[in-house]
Each structure stands twice: as structure tokens, then as C-alpha cells.
Amino acid sequence: MTYKQVTCVLIFFASVQDALCQGTPPFGTLPYEETPVTTNVTGPLSSGGWVSCQDGFAVTGIERGDCDKVTCIEEFKCARPQGSAGYQSCVYANIRSSFDYKGWATCPDNTFLAGFFLTANCDGLHCVEYLKCCEFAYPGVTVASCEGTADWGCLDNAGLCSAPDNTFLTGIYRSACEDLHCIDNATYACLEHVSTFAPTPAPTPVGTLPYEETPVTTNVTGPLSSGGWVSCQDGFAVTGIERGDCDNVTCIEDFK
């Protein structure tokens, strides 16, 4: 292994260790790679269409302005987990009928909210027709046990409404009314590192392996006198040869 490869391995394990040592949120959670970035969505919302985080990021929070319509969302806060290589894949969840009424709009398992599609010239919650839900590309990672539901009464007023630190939004719950304050709850989840490395085999003890038992004697006088195979018993190897008084090969008496 080269110096560069060793350095890369050390850096990798150092980054994993940093992630695993986070006290809050739960142990094992991969932290954000950086402070969540702001994505201004005022323009796209006014004209309808896709409103999303930048590529490779997912939504951690939503900031609303002074009015109470969906088009009053001003910014997404977006982040990605430490070490992510972007999206593994994205799906587009169709909620155009189900979200017309009270209930949940959620991303599929193991994906996170990255944006949504809004009907043009429409400003109620029923105008949200699709969710963009993405899975992060990150080997050895799975959705962790930090999944939860948050009370989002924070959307009753202007300001930022966020998921807990180092987590990403996965769904929202609306009541029967149509405005932003009608989003009562949000679901969130984090990523937790799970090693993909095979367990390291137990090292062989340092030093010479001893005999399993005292060497046994195999008498070979008979076979040598008649010719043919002269061997240790099955599973054993020769450690010594004992000869008799004469000097011919047939004078070998025992194998140890």
C-alpha cells in the first residue's frame, strides 16, 4: 500500500470516527457536510413548476414570508450528509390527489425531500402535485433510528421552520385548510454509518505454532522390506527418521 493510499484510509476512518462521535443528534448520525445552504425559491414558486434544492442536496428547513400562501415560501434550507457523493437516485411521488385533503404527503423509504412541483397560478396546499425524493449516494449508509415527527406550528408565522440538526425532511402533514399554517407536522430522518468492511480475521499468534501433541512413532520396517509406500499416518508429516545398525535405506526403522 502506498503512502497516498495509507493517508486516504486514515482520512476515511477519521471522518467516520468524527461522524460516530456526535452526541446530538443520536450516536452514529452522519453530520451535515457543511452549514445548510439557502436556496431562494420565490421566483420559481410565483411561476409554478419544480422548486428544488441544488443538485445533491435535500431539504432541512423551509422559510416563509409574511403571507400565508404556498407561494409565500421564500427559501429552502438544504444540506447533504458528510462524505456524500450526491444522489444515488430520485423518484417523484405523485400526491396531486391525495394532498388535496387532510393527511400525509411522504417520500418513499430511504429517500429525503429535495423539492416539489407546484401548479402554475395556484397558491394553496392542493397545488403541490409531486414531491422530489432522493436517496444519497454513500456506501455503507442506511436510514437510521433517528426518524421522527416534529410539530411544525412554526409555520404559523413568518420565519424558518427546520428539522432537527443533521436530519432531512421526509414528509409533511396538512390539516383540512389550504394555507401554510395548515402544515401541522413534518417527518424527518438522518443517515447512520454502517460499515461495509468484512470483519478482520483474528491474527495468528506471533511465533512458531507448536506440535499439537508429542510426535508419534510410525514403524516402517515392514513396508521398507517389501517395497511400496512408506508414510506417516494420515494428516501427519515427518519430523524425524530413525535408522538401525545397518547403513541401507531398508535399515530405516521409524518415522517420527
Secondary structure by P-SEA (a helix, b strand, c coil): ccaaaaaaaaaaaaaaaaaaaccccccccccccccbbbbbcaaaaaacccccccccccccccccccccccccccccbbbbccccccccbbbbbbcccccccbbbbbccccbbbcccccccccccccccccccccccccccccccccccccccccccccbbbbcccccccccccccccccccccccccbbbbbbbbcccccccccccccccccccbbbbbcaaaaaacccccccccccccccccccccccccccccc
